Amino acid sequence: MKNLWDFFLLKPVWTRRSIEAVWYTYLIATIFQLITFFSFLYSSIGAVGSGHFFSLVGPVLFSLLHLLLVRILLEIALKYLATAEK
């Protein structure tokens, strides 16, 4: 019961684990999104033309930059947690 209570009070140990879980979940979701982008390059007949690679530059860069932004925000949150414990 104490562990459940600590979880709902956002104790630093639980919050750090939650932030790590959010990071790994977001990383896996981004990897699946990139796999989906690149899987559309190949049809059932064969590879498509090289011009289709340029249409994927925007979505791929956006997903990678979004992942970077999430990582930066999580690092700020962890730094805040480290100073809040003291």
C-alpha positions as CSV (number, residue, x, y, z in Angstrom):
1,M,0.0,0.0,0.0
2,K,2.9,2.3,0.7
3,N,4.3,1.9,-2.8
4,L,0.9,2.8,-4.3
5,W,0.7,5.9,-2.0
6,D,4.3,6.9,-3.0
7,F,3.3,6.6,-6.7
8,F,0.3,8.9,-6.3
9,L,2.3,11.4,-4.3
10,L,4.9,11.6,-7.2
11,K,7.8,10.6,-5.1
12,P,11.1,11.2,-7.0
13,V,11.8,7.4,-7.5
14,W,8.4,6.9,-9.1
15,T,8.6,10.1,-11.2
16,R,12.0,9.2,-12.6
17,R,10.8,5.7,-13.6
18,S,7.7,7.3,-15.1
19,I,9.9,9.7,-17.1
20,E,12.1,6.9,-18.3
21,A,9.0,4.9,-19.3
22,V,7.7,7.9,-21.3
23,W,11.0,8.2,-23.1
24,Y,11.3,4.6,-24.1
25,T,7.7,4.5,-25.2
26,Y,8.2,7.6,-27.3
27,L,11.4,6.2,-28.8
28,I,9.7,3.0,-29.8
29,A,6.7,5.0,-31.3
30,T,9.1,7.1,-33.3
31,I,11.0,4.0,-34.6
32,F,7.7,2.5,-35.7
33,Q,6.7,5.7,-37.4
34,L,10.0,5.8,-39.3
35,I,9.6,2.2,-40.3
36,T,6.1,3.0,-41.6
37,F,7.5,6.0,-43.6
38,F,10.1,3.8,-45.2
39,S,7.8,0.8,-45.8
40,F,5.7,3.0,-48.1
41,L,8.7,3.4,-50.4
42,Y,8.4,-0.2,-51.5
43,S,5.3,-1.5,-53.2
44,S,4.4,-5.1,-53.7
45,I,5.7,-4.9,-57.3
46,G,9.1,-3.5,-56.4
47,A,11.0,-0.4,-55.4
48,V,9.6,3.0,-56.4
49,G,11.6,5.8,-58.0
50,S,14.2,7.8,-56.2
51,G,12.1,10.9,-56.3
52,H,9.9,9.5,-53.5
53,F,12.8,9.7,-51.1
54,F,12.6,13.5,-51.2
55,S,9.0,13.5,-50.2
56,L,10.0,11.7,-47.0
57,V,12.6,14.2,-45.9
58,G,10.1,16.4,-44.2
59,P,8.2,13.8,-42.2
60,V,11.4,12.0,-41.2
61,L,13.1,15.2,-40.1
62,F,10.0,16.3,-38.2
63,S,9.8,13.0,-36.3
64,L,13.5,13.1,-35.4
65,L,13.3,16.7,-34.3
66,H,10.2,16.0,-32.3
67,L,12.0,13.1,-30.6
68,L,14.9,15.5,-29.8
69,L,12.5,18.0,-28.3
70,V,10.9,15.4,-26.1
71,R,14.4,14.2,-24.9
72,I,15.4,17.8,-24.0
73,L,12.2,18.4,-22.1
74,L,12.6,15.1,-20.2
75,E,16.2,16.0,-19.4
76,I,15.0,19.4,-18.0
77,A,12.4,17.5,-15.9
78,L,15.0,15.1,-14.5
79,K,17.3,18.0,-13.7
80,Y,14.4,19.7,-11.9
81,L,13.7,16.4,-10.0
82,A,17.3,16.2,-8.9
83,T,17.3,19.7,-7.4
84,A,13.8,19.2,-5.9
85,E,15.0,16.2,-3.8
86,K,17.6,18.3,-1.9
